[in-house]
């Protein structure tokens, strides 16, 4: 429910079922010479202290009507502190 209140997801009806809709931006950070090197999120520390292995590019949920670039900047800022 917090996602809906924060504008990160929507609930829609599909017939008699409620469907959660989430829009996500994926951020690929690479070197300027594009030698194949990419920056990936190695792990995610959850609020309970548990660590989840990721090995994926950074991804961020978009807020309602948020531009993609704005969400990408927000995601990088959150990860880098």
N, C-alpha and C positions, 0 to 999 in steps of 0.2 A: 504494500500500500504506500510505503514511503516513496517508491519510485514514481508513482502516479502523482503524488502531492508535489514532488520535486520537478515534475515536468519531464522526467526521463523516460517515461513509457505511457502508453495509452491502453485503455481496455476497450475492446470493440466486441460487438455481438456478431457471431457468425452462426446464424440460425438460432439454435437453443444453447449454443456454447459461447463462453466469454473467452476472447483471445487477447493475449498480451502482445502489444506491438512495441518494439524497441528499434530505434535507428542508431547505428553505430558508425563512427569514423575510425578507420585504421590508419596509423601514421607509420610510414616507412622512412627511417632516417638512414641516409647513406653518405658515403664520402663524396666530395665534389668530383673526383675522377671516375667514379662508379666502377671500382675494381671488384665489385661483387660483395664488398663488406657491408653488412647491415647491423644496426643496433636493435637488439631484441630485449624484451623484458624477460629476464631469467627466472624470476620468482615473484610471487605476490604474498605479502604478509597480511593475513586476515585479522580482523579486530580481536579475535580470541587468541592470537599469537601463533596460530598454525601457519605454516608456510606451504603454499601451493606452487609447484613447478609450472612454469608457463612456456618459455621458449618460443614466444610469438611476438610479432610487432605490437607496439602499443595500440590499444583500442580504447575508445571513450564513448560513452553513451551521449547522444545529442539531447540537449534540452529542447523543449517545444519551440519550433521555428528558429532554432539557433543555426547560424551559418556554419558550414563544415570547417572552415579555417579557424573560426573562433573556438570550436570544440577541440580542434587539434592543438591549438595553443594552450588551452586550458589543461588538456591531458598531459602535455609535455611539462607544463609548470607544476602540476600536481606530482608528477613522478620525480622531477628534479628538485622539488622543494623550493 
